[in-house]
Amino acid sequence: MLECDARAPAPGRVRLLRIQPDGTTQESAAAEAQRWGEYLRYVYYTFDFSAVREPGTYVLEGADQ
C-alpha cells in the first residue's frame, strides 16, 4: 500500500529495487500502481510484489523518485 498526498502526482510505474552489497540497485519487480481509494487527505495505491522471495534490503521507486 502506497500512501500519497492528494496534491502529489500519481506514482505511475513503481519499481522495487534490491540494494546490492556494493551499493548498486537491481530491479526486482515493476508494475503500474493501482489506485485503491482515498482516506482523509491521502490517496492510496497498491503495488503487489509478493512474488519476490529473495531476502535483502529493498526500496520502492515511484513517480521517478
N, CA, C and O atoms as a Maestro MAE file, in Angstrom:
{
 s_m_m2io_version
 :::
 2.0.0
}

f_m_ct {
 s_m_title
 :::
 protein
 m_atom[260] {
  # First column is atom index #
  i_m_mmod_type
  r_m_x_coord
  r_m_y_coord
  r_m_z_coord
  i_m_residue_number
  s_m_chain_name
  s_m_pdb_residue_name
  s_m_pdb_atom_name
  i_m_atomic_number
  :::
  1 25 0.851 -1.159 0.000 1 A "MET " " N  " 7
  2 3 0.000 0.000 0.000 1 A "MET " " CA " 6
  3 2 0.904 1.231 0.000 1 A "MET " " C  " 6
  4 15 1.803 1.353 0.832 1 A "MET " " O  " 8
  5 25 0.659 2.126 -0.928 2 A "LEU " " N  " 7
  6 3 1.408 3.375 -1.029 2 A "LEU " " CA " 6
  7 2 0.496 4.518 -0.625 2 A "LEU " " C  " 6
  8 15 -0.620 4.632 -1.131 2 A "LEU " " O  " 8
  9 25 0.957 5.355 0.274 3 A "GLU " " N  " 7
  10 3 0.180 6.498 0.747 3 A "GLU " " CA " 6
  11 2 0.744 7.765 0.117 3 A "GLU " " C  " 6
  12 15 1.927 8.066 0.274 3 A "GLU " " O  " 8
  13 25 -0.098 8.505 -0.595 4 A "CYS " " N  " 7
  14 3 0.341 9.719 -1.280 4 A "CYS " " CA " 6
  15 2 -0.535 10.891 -0.870 4 A "CYS " " C  " 6
  16 15 -1.736 10.736 -0.647 4 A "CYS " " O  " 8
  17 25 0.067 12.042 -0.775 5 A "ASP " " N  " 7
  18 3 -0.686 13.265 -0.541 5 A "ASP " " CA " 6
  19 2 -1.621 13.480 -1.726 5 A "ASP " " C  " 6
  20 15 -1.242 13.212 -2.866 5 A "ASP " " O  " 8
  21 25 -2.827 13.957 -1.474 6 A "ALA " " N  " 7
  22 3 -3.803 14.156 -2.543 6 A "ALA " " CA " 6
  23 2 -3.315 15.153 -3.586 6 A "ALA " " C  " 6
  24 15 -3.765 15.113 -4.731 6 A "ALA " " O  " 8
  25 25 -2.403 16.046 -3.209 7 A "ARG " " N  " 7
  26 3 -1.883 17.043 -4.152 7 A "ARG " " CA " 6
  27 2 -0.690 16.527 -4.955 7 A "ARG " " C  " 6
  28 15 -0.255 17.180 -5.903 7 A "ARG " " O  " 8
  29 25 -0.166 15.378 -4.589 8 A "ALA " " N  " 7
  30 3 1.001 14.810 -5.281 8 A "ALA " " CA " 6
  31 2 0.544 14.084 -6.544 8 A "ALA " " C  " 6
  32 15 -0.589 13.607 -6.612 8 A "ALA " " O  " 8
  33 25 1.417 14.000 -7.539 9 A "PRO " " N  " 7
  34 3 1.045 13.237 -8.740 9 A "PRO " " CA " 6
  35 2 0.943 11.748 -8.419 9 A "PRO " " C  " 6
  36 15 1.553 11.265 -7.465 9 A "PRO " " O  " 8
  37 25 0.175 11.039 -9.215 10 A "ALA " " N  " 7
  38 3 0.066 9.584 -9.045 10 A "ALA " " CA " 6
  39 2 1.446 8.955 -9.227 10 A "ALA " " C  " 6
  40 15 2.242 9.446 -10.027 10 A "ALA " " O  " 8
  41 25 1.742 7.878 -8.499 11 A "PRO " " N  " 7
  42 3 3.078 7.284 -8.593 11 A "PRO " " CA " 6
  43 2 3.385 6.665 -9.950 11 A "PRO " " C  " 6
  44 15 4.554 6.491 -10.293 11 A "PRO " " O  " 8
  45 25 2.362 6.331 -10.726 12 A "GLY " " N  " 7
  46 3 2.618 5.736 -12.044 12 A "GLY " " CA " 6
  47 2 3.291 4.382 -11.919 12 A "GLY " " C  " 6
  48 15 2.865 3.540 -11.129 12 A "GLY " " O  " 8
  49 25 4.341 4.176 -12.699 13 A "ARG " " N  " 7
  50 3 5.070 2.901 -12.656 13 A "ARG " " CA " 6
  51 2 5.940 2.871 -11.402 13 A "ARG " " C  " 6
  52 15 6.731 3.782 -11.158 13 A "ARG " " O  " 8
  53 25 5.782 1.812 -10.614 14 A "VAL " " N  " 7
  54 3 6.527 1.640 -9.368 14 A "VAL " " CA " 6
  55 2 7.534 0.513 -9.571 14 A "VAL " " C  " 6
  56 15 7.227 -0.516 -10.173 14 A "VAL " " O  " 8
  57 25 8.736 0.728 -9.060 15 A "ARG " " N  " 7
  58 3 9.785 -0.291 -9.150 15 A "ARG " " CA " 6
  59 2 10.247 -0.672 -7.753 15 A "ARG " " C  " 6
  60 15 10.423 0.189 -6.892 15 A "ARG " " O  " 8
  61 25 10.439 -1.958 -7.536 16 A "LEU " " N  " 7
  62 3 11.029 -2.471 -6.307 16 A "LEU " " CA " 6
  63 2 12.493 -2.735 -6.613 16 A "LEU " " C  " 6
  64 15 12.816 -3.557 -7.471 16 A "LEU " " O  " 8
  65 25 13.378 -2.037 -5.911 17 A "LEU " " N  " 7
  66 3 14.811 -2.143 -6.168 17 A "LEU " " CA " 6
  67 2 15.503 -2.806 -4.982 17 A "LEU " " C  " 6
  68 15 15.322 -2.397 -3.836 17 A "LEU " " O  " 8
  69 25 16.299 -3.835 -5.271 18 A "ARG " " N  " 7
  70 3 17.090 -4.502 -4.229 18 A "ARG " " CA " 6
  71 2 18.449 -3.836 -4.168 18 A "ARG " " C  " 6
  72 15 19.110 -3.659 -5.191 18 A "ARG " " O  " 8
  73 25 18.865 -3.466 -2.968 19 A "ILE " " N  " 7
  74 3 20.169 -2.842 -2.786 19 A "ILE " " CA " 6
  75 2 21.209 -3.951 -2.646 19 A "ILE " " C  " 6
  76 15 21.143 -4.769 -1.729 19 A "ILE " " O  " 8
  77 25 22.153 -3.964 -3.555 20 A "GLN " " N  " 7
  78 3 23.210 -4.970 -3.592 20 A "GLN " " CA " 6
  79 2 24.284 -4.645 -2.543 20 A "GLN " " C  " 6
  80 15 24.367 -3.505 -2.088 20 A "GLN " " O  " 8
  81 25 25.096 -5.619 -2.158 21 A "PRO " " N  " 7
  82 3 26.159 -5.371 -1.167 21 A "PRO " " CA " 6
  83 2 27.121 -4.246 -1.561 21 A "PRO " " C  " 6
  84 15 27.681 -3.580 -0.691 21 A "PRO " " O  " 8
  85 25 27.316 -4.031 -2.873 22 A "ASP " " N  " 7
  86 3 28.230 -2.962 -3.305 22 A "ASP " " CA " 6
  87 2 27.545 -1.598 -3.407 22 A "ASP " " C  " 6
  88 15 28.169 -0.621 -3.821 22 A "ASP " " O  " 8
  89 25 26.262 -1.528 -3.031 23 A "GLY " " N  " 7
  90 3 25.537 -0.261 -3.034 23 A "GLY " " CA " 6
  91 2 24.744 0.021 -4.298 23 A "GLY " " C  " 6
  92 15 23.963 0.972 -4.333 23 A "GLY " " O  " 8
  93 25 24.925 -0.777 -5.327 24 A "THR " " N  " 7
  94 3 24.139 -0.599 -6.544 24 A "THR " " CA " 6
  95 2 22.742 -1.174 -6.330 24 A "THR " " C  " 6
  96 15 22.500 -1.883 -5.354 24 A "THR " " O  " 8
  97 25 21.829 -0.867 -7.242 25 A "THR " " N  " 7
  98 3 20.472 -1.397 -7.132 25 A "THR " " CA " 6
  99 2 20.158 -2.283 -8.323 25 A "THR " " C  " 6
  100 15 20.700 -2.114 -9.416 25 A "THR " " O  " 8
  101 25 19.266 -3.233 -8.080 26 A "GLN " " N  " 7
  102 3 18.811 -4.151 -9.122 26 A "GLN " " CA " 6
  103 2 17.292 -4.215 -9.043 26 A "GLN " " C  " 6
  104 15 16.736 -4.442 -7.968 26 A "GLN " " O  " 8
  105 25 16.619 -4.015 -10.170 27 A "GLU " " N  " 7
  106 3 15.159 -4.068 -10.190 27 A "GLU " " CA " 6
  107 2 14.686 -5.497 -9.954 27 A "GLU " " C  " 6
  108 15 15.102 -6.424 -10.650 27 A "GLU " " O  " 8
  109 25 13.808 -5.665 -8.961 28 A "SER " " N  " 7
  110 3 13.264 -6.983 -8.642 28 A "SER " " CA " 6
  111 2 11.826 -7.141 -9.112 28 A "SER " " C  " 6
  112 15 11.375 -8.259 -9.361 28 A "SER " " O  " 8
  113 25 11.102 -6.030 -9.234 29 A "ALA " " N  " 7
  114 3 9.716 -6.056 -9.701 29 A "ALA " " CA " 6
  115 2 9.348 -4.657 -10.163 29 A "ALA " " C  " 6
  116 15 9.914 -3.665 -9.703 29 A "ALA " " O  " 8
  117 25 8.387 -4.592 -11.081 30 A "ALA " " N  " 7
  118 3 7.896 -3.299 -11.560 30 A "ALA " " CA " 6
  119 2 6.481 -3.479 -12.090 30 A "ALA " " C  " 6
  120 15 6.162 -4.501 -12.698 30 A "ALA " " O  " 8
  121 25 5.635 -2.480 -11.858 31 A "ALA " " N  " 7
  122 3 4.256 -2.511 -12.350 31 A "ALA " " CA " 6
  123 2 3.633 -1.139 -12.132 31 A "ALA " " C  " 6
  124 15 4.161 -0.313 -11.387 31 A "ALA " " O  " 8
  125 25 2.510 -0.911 -12.791 32 A "GLU " " N  " 7
  126 3 1.758 0.319 -12.569 32 A "GLU " " CA " 6
  127 2 1.066 0.224 -11.211 32 A "GLU " " C  " 6
  128 15 0.457 -0.796 -10.889 32 A "GLU " " O  " 8
  129 25 1.161 1.278 -10.427 33 A "ALA " " N  " 7
  130 3 0.446 1.325 -9.152 33 A "ALA " " CA " 6
  131 2 -1.050 1.422 -9.445 33 A "ALA " " C  " 6
  132 15 -1.470 2.171 -10.327 33 A "ALA " " O  " 8
  133 25 -1.840 0.670 -8.709 34 A "GLN " " N  " 7
  134 3 -3.290 0.664 -8.892 34 A "GLN " " CA " 6
  135 2 -3.954 1.508 -7.805 34 A "GLN " " C  " 6
  136 15 -3.730 1.290 -6.614 34 A "GLN " " O  " 8
  137 25 -4.764 2.462 -8.221 35 A "ARG " " N  " 7
  138 3 -5.450 3.318 -7.244 35 A "ARG " " CA " 6
  139 2 -6.398 2.459 -6.410 35 A "ARG " " C  " 6
  140 15 -7.193 1.688 -6.949 35 A "ARG " " O  " 8
  141 25 -6.302 2.603 -5.094 36 A "TRP " " N  " 7
  142 3 -7.122 1.827 -4.174 36 A "TRP " " CA " 6
  143 2 -8.275 2.668 -3.639 36 A "TRP " " C  " 6
  144 15 -9.406 2.190 -3.543 36 A "TRP " " O  " 8
  145 25 -7.981 3.942 -3.285 37 A "GLY " " N  " 7
  146 3 -9.028 4.805 -2.754 37 A "GLY " " CA " 6
  147 2 -8.447 5.963 -1.976 37 A "GLY " " C  " 6
  148 15 -7.237 6.187 -1.974 37 A "GLY " " O  " 8
  149 25 -9.328 6.700 -1.312 38 A "GLU " " N  " 7
  150 3 -8.934 7.882 -0.550 38 A "GLU " " CA " 6
  151 2 -9.354 7.734 0.907 38 A "GLU " " C  " 6
  152 15 -10.331 7.058 1.229 38 A "GLU " " O  " 8
  153 25 -8.595 8.377 1.767 39 A "TYR " " N  " 7
  154 3 -8.948 8.479 3.174 39 A "TYR " " CA " 6
  155 2 -8.333 9.759 3.702 39 A "TYR " " C  " 6
  156 15 -7.130 9.985 3.571 39 A "TYR " " O  " 8
  157 25 -9.164 10.589 4.295 40 A "LEU " " N  " 7
  158 3 -8.764 11.901 4.778 40 A "LEU " " CA " 6
  159 2 -8.087 12.665 3.641 40 A "LEU " " C  " 6
  160 15 -8.700 12.855 2.590 40 A "LEU " " O  " 8
  161 25 -6.851 13.105 3.819 41 A "ARG " " N  " 7
  162 3 -6.202 13.887 2.759 41 A "ARG " " CA " 6
  163 2 -5.218 13.067 1.932 41 A "ARG " " C  " 6
  164 15 -4.359 13.629 1.252 41 A "ARG " " O  " 8
  165 25 -5.336 11.756 1.985 42 A "TYR " " N  " 7
  166 3 -4.399 10.887 1.277 42 A "TYR " " CA " 6
  167 2 -5.095 10.066 0.198 42 A "TYR " " C  " 6
  168 15 -6.289 9.782 0.280 42 A "TYR " " O  " 8
  169 25 -4.332 9.700 -0.797 43 A "VAL " " N  " 7
  170 3 -4.781 8.782 -1.843 43 A "VAL " " CA " 6
  171 2 -3.895 7.546 -1.728 43 A "VAL " " C  " 6
  172 15 -2.675 7.655 -1.603 43 A "VAL " " O  " 8
  173 25 -4.512 6.385 -1.772 44 A "TYR " " N  " 7
  174 3 -3.780 5.130 -1.593 44 A "TYR " " CA " 6
  175 2 -3.724 4.339 -2.894 44 A "TYR " " C  " 6
  176 15 -4.677 4.308 -3.673 44 A "TYR " " O  " 8
  177 25 -2.575 3.700 -3.100 45 A "TYR " " N  " 7
  178 3 -2.330 2.874 -4.278 45 A "TYR " " CA " 6
  179 2 -1.775 1.537 -3.809 45 A "TYR " " C  " 6
  180 15 -1.166 1.443 -2.743 45 A "TYR " " O  " 8
  181 25 -1.991 0.507 -4.616 46 A "THR " " N  " 7
  182 3 -1.419 -0.801 -4.309 46 A "THR " " CA " 6
  183 2 -0.358 -1.156 -5.345 46 A "THR " " C  " 6
  184 15 -0.413 -0.724 -6.496 46 A "THR " " O  " 8
  185 25 0.597 -1.945 -4.904 47 A "PHE " " N  " 7
  186 3 1.663 -2.470 -5.756 47 A "PHE " " CA " 6
  187 2 2.024 -3.836 -5.191 47 A "PHE " " C  " 6
  188 15 2.581 -3.932 -4.097 47 A "PHE " " O  " 8
  189 25 1.709 -4.887 -5.932 48 A "ASP " " N  " 7
  190 3 1.921 -6.257 -5.451 48 A "ASP " " CA " 6
  191 2 3.302 -6.760 -5.862 48 A "ASP " " C  " 6
  192 15 3.584 -6.958 -7.044 48 A "ASP " " O  " 8
  193 25 4.150 -6.960 -4.864 49 A "PHE " " N  " 7
  194 3 5.474 -7.535 -5.127 49 A "PHE " " CA " 6
  195 2 5.658 -8.813 -4.311 49 A "PHE " " C  " 6
  196 15 6.775 -9.160 -3.928 49 A "PHE " " O  " 8
  197 25 4.555 -9.507 -4.050 50 A "SER " " N  " 7
  198 3 4.597 -10.716 -3.225 50 A "SER " " CA " 6
  199 2 5.360 -11.863 -3.889 50 A "SER " " C  " 6
  200 15 5.722 -12.824 -3.211 50 A "SER " " O  " 8
  201 25 5.611 -11.787 -5.187 51 A "ALA " " N  " 7
  202 3 6.366 -12.849 -5.864 51 A "ALA " " CA " 6
  203 2 7.856 -12.785 -5.542 51 A "ALA " " C  " 6
  204 15 8.576 -13.759 -5.765 51 A "ALA " " O  " 8
  205 25 8.325 -11.664 -5.026 52 A "VAL " " N  " 7
  206 3 9.749 -11.516 -4.691 52 A "VAL " " CA " 6
  207 2 10.016 -12.282 -3.400 52 A "VAL " " C  " 6
  208 15 9.369 -12.030 -2.384 52 A "VAL " " O  " 8
  209 25 10.952 -13.200 -3.434 53 A "ARG " " N  " 7
  210 3 11.240 -14.059 -2.275 53 A "ARG " " CA " 6
  211 2 12.661 -13.917 -1.748 53 A "ARG " " C  " 6
  212 15 12.967 -14.444 -0.678 53 A "ARG " " O  " 8
  213 25 13.528 -13.229 -2.459 54 A "GLU " " N  " 7
  214 3 14.927 -13.122 -2.053 54 A "GLU " " CA " 6
  215 2 15.068 -12.148 -0.882 54 A "GLU " " C  " 6
  216 15 14.639 -10.999 -0.991 54 A "GLU " " O  " 8
  217 25 15.662 -12.582 0.238 55 A "PRO " " N  " 7
  218 3 15.858 -11.678 1.366 55 A "PRO " " CA " 6
  219 2 16.819 -10.549 0.986 55 A "PRO " " C  " 6
  220 15 17.681 -10.718 0.124 55 A "PRO " " O  " 8
  221 25 16.663 -9.427 1.625 56 A "GLY " " N  " 7
  222 3 17.569 -8.314 1.368 56 A "GLY " " CA " 6
  223 2 16.946 -6.992 1.753 56 A "GLY " " C  " 6
  224 15 15.868 -6.941 2.346 56 A "GLY " " O  " 8
  225 25 17.637 -5.928 1.409 57 A "THR " " N  " 7
  226 3 17.157 -4.577 1.654 57 A "THR " " CA " 6
  227 2 16.617 -4.029 0.340 57 A "THR " " C  " 6
  228 15 17.285 -4.080 -0.693 57 A "THR " " O  " 8
  229 25 15.393 -3.505 0.398 58 A "TYR " " N  " 7
  230 3 14.714 -3.031 -0.800 58 A "TYR " " CA " 6
  231 2 14.222 -1.601 -0.599 58 A "TYR " " C  " 6
  232 15 13.992 -1.157 0.525 58 A "TYR " " O  " 8
  233 25 14.067 -0.900 -1.704 59 A "VAL " " N  " 7
  234 3 13.429 0.419 -1.707 59 A "VAL " " CA " 6
  235 2 12.420 0.442 -2.847 59 A "VAL " " C  " 6
  236 15 12.565 -0.273 -3.838 59 A "VAL " " O  " 8
  237 25 11.392 1.279 -2.687 60 A "LEU " " N  " 7
  238 3 10.412 1.487 -3.747 60 A "LEU " " CA " 6
  239 2 10.716 2.791 -4.455 60 A "LEU " " C  " 6
  240 15 11.093 3.781 -3.828 60 A "LEU " " O  " 8
  241 25 10.550 2.781 -5.758 61 A "GLU " " N  " 7
  242 3 10.713 3.999 -6.548 61 A "GLU " " CA " 6
  243 2 9.425 4.209 -7.331 61 A "GLU " " C  " 6
  244 15 8.982 3.326 -8.065 61 A "GLU " " O  " 8
  245 25 8.828 5.386 -7.169 62 A "GLY " " N  " 7
  246 3 7.617 5.724 -7.902 62 A "GLY " " CA " 6
  247 2 7.615 7.199 -8.234 62 A "GLY " " C  " 6
  248 15 8.276 7.986 -7.557 62 A "GLY " " O  " 8
  249 25 6.894 7.584 -9.251 63 A "ALA " " N  " 7
  250 3 6.840 8.981 -9.704 63 A "ALA " " CA " 6
  251 2 8.243 9.512 -9.957 63 A "ALA " " C  " 6
  252 15 8.535 10.681 -9.705 63 A "ALA " " O  " 8
  253 25 9.112 8.627 -10.463 64 A "ASP " " N  " 7
  254 3 10.507 8.983 -10.773 64 A "ASP " " CA " 6
  255 2 11.272 9.502 -9.566 64 A "ASP " " C  " 6
  256 15 12.162 10.340 -9.708 64 A "ASP " " O  " 8
  257 25 10.931 9.008 -8.373 65 A "GLN " " N  " 7
  258 3 11.629 9.432 -7.148 65 A "GLN " " CA " 6
  259 2 12.126 8.214 -6.390 65 A "GLN " " C  " 6
  260 15 12.740 8.354 -5.332 65 A "GLN " " O  " 8
  :::
 }
 m_bond[259] {
  # First column is bond index #
  i_m_from
  i_m_to
  i_m_order
  :::
  1 1 2 1
  2 2 3 1
  3 3 4 2
  4 3 5 1
  5 5 6 1
  6 6 7 1
  7 7 8 2
  8 7 9 1
  9 9 10 1
  10 10 11 1
  11 11 12 2
  12 11 13 1
  13 13 14 1
  14 14 15 1
  15 15 16 2
  16 15 17 1
  17 17 18 1
  18 18 19 1
  19 19 20 2
  20 19 21 1
  21 21 22 1
  22 22 23 1
  23 23 24 2
  24 23 25 1
  25 25 26 1
  26 26 27 1
  27 27 28 2
  28 27 29 1
  29 29 30 1
  30 30 31 1
  31 31 32 2
  32 31 33 1
  33 33 34 1
  34 34 35 1
  35 35 36 2
  36 35 37 1
  37 37 38 1
  38 38 39 1
  39 39 40 2
  40 39 41 1
  41 41 42 1
  42 42 43 1
  43 43 44 2
  44 43 45 1
  45 45 46 1
  46 46 47 1
  47 47 48 2
  48 47 49 1
  49 49 50 1
  50 50 51 1
  51 51 52 2
  52 51 53 1
  53 53 54 1
  54 54 55 1
  55 55 56 2
  56 55 57 1
  57 57 58 1
  58 58 59 1
  59 59 60 2
  60 59 61 1
  61 61 62 1
  62 62 63 1
  63 63 64 2
  64 63 65 1
  65 65 66 1
  66 66 67 1
  67 67 68 2
  68 67 69 1
  69 69 70 1
  70 70 71 1
  71 71 72 2
  72 71 73 1
  73 73 74 1
  74 74 75 1
  75 75 76 2
  76 75 77 1
  77 77 78 1
  78 78 79 1
  79 79 80 2
  80 79 81 1
  81 81 82 1
  82 82 83 1
  83 83 84 2
  84 83 85 1
  85 85 86 1
  86 86 87 1
  87 87 88 2
  88 87 89 1
  89 89 90 1
  90 90 91 1
  91 91 92 2
  92 91 93 1
  93 93 94 1
  94 94 95 1
  95 95 96 2
  96 95 97 1
  97 97 98 1
  98 98 99 1
  99 99 100 2
  100 99 101 1
  101 101 102 1
  102 102 103 1
  103 103 104 2
  104 103 105 1
  105 105 106 1
  106 106 107 1
  107 107 108 2
  108 107 109 1
  109 109 110 1
  110 110 111 1
  111 111 112 2
  112 111 113 1
  113 113 114 1
  114 114 115 1
  115 115 116 2
  116 115 117 1
  117 117 118 1
  118 118 119 1
  119 119 120 2
  120 119 121 1
  121 121 122 1
  122 122 123 1
  123 123 124 2
  124 123 125 1
  125 125 126 1
  126 126 127 1
  127 127 128 2
  128 127 129 1
  129 129 130 1
  130 130 131 1
  131 131 132 2
  132 131 133 1
  133 133 134 1
  134 134 135 1
  135 135 136 2
  136 135 137 1
  137 137 138 1
  138 138 139 1
  139 139 140 2
  140 139 141 1
  141 141 142 1
  142 142 143 1
  143 143 144 2
  144 143 145 1
  145 145 146 1
  146 146 147 1
  147 147 148 2
  148 147 149 1
  149 149 150 1
  150 150 151 1
  151 151 152 2
  152 151 153 1
  153 153 154 1
  154 154 155 1
  155 155 156 2
  156 155 157 1
  157 157 158 1
  158 158 159 1
  159 159 160 2
  160 159 161 1
  161 161 162 1
  162 162 163 1
  163 163 164 2
  164 163 165 1
  165 165 166 1
  166 166 167 1
  167 167 168 2
  168 167 169 1
  169 169 170 1
  170 170 171 1
  171 171 172 2
  172 171 173 1
  173 173 174 1
  174 174 175 1
  175 175 176 2
  176 175 177 1
  177 177 178 1
  178 178 179 1
  179 179 180 2
  180 179 181 1
  181 181 182 1
  182 182 183 1
  183 183 184 2
  184 183 185 1
  185 185 186 1
  186 186 187 1
  187 187 188 2
  188 187 189 1
  189 189 190 1
  190 190 191 1
  191 191 192 2
  192 191 193 1
  193 193 194 1
  194 194 195 1
  195 195 196 2
  196 195 197 1
  197 197 198 1
  198 198 199 1
  199 199 200 2
  200 199 201 1
  201 201 202 1
  202 202 203 1
  203 203 204 2
  204 203 205 1
  205 205 206 1
  206 206 207 1
  207 207 208 2
  208 207 209 1
  209 209 210 1
  210 210 211 1
  211 211 212 2
  212 211 213 1
  213 213 214 1
  214 214 215 1
  215 215 216 2
  216 215 217 1
  217 217 218 1
  218 218 219 1
  219 219 220 2
  220 219 221 1
  221 221 222 1
  222 222 223 1
  223 223 224 2
  224 223 225 1
  225 225 226 1
  226 226 227 1
  227 227 228 2
  228 227 229 1
  229 229 230 1
  230 230 231 1
  231 231 232 2
  232 231 233 1
  233 233 234 1
  234 234 235 1
  235 235 236 2
  236 235 237 1
  237 237 238 1
  238 238 239 1
  239 239 240 2
  240 239 241 1
  241 241 242 1
  242 242 243 1
  243 243 244 2
  244 243 245 1
  245 245 246 1
  246 246 247 1
  247 247 248 2
  248 247 249 1
  249 249 250 1
  250 250 251 1
  251 251 252 2
  252 251 253 1
  253 253 254 1
  254 254 255 1
  255 255 256 2
  256 255 257 1
  257 257 258 1
  258 258 259 1
  259 259 260 2
  :::
 }
}
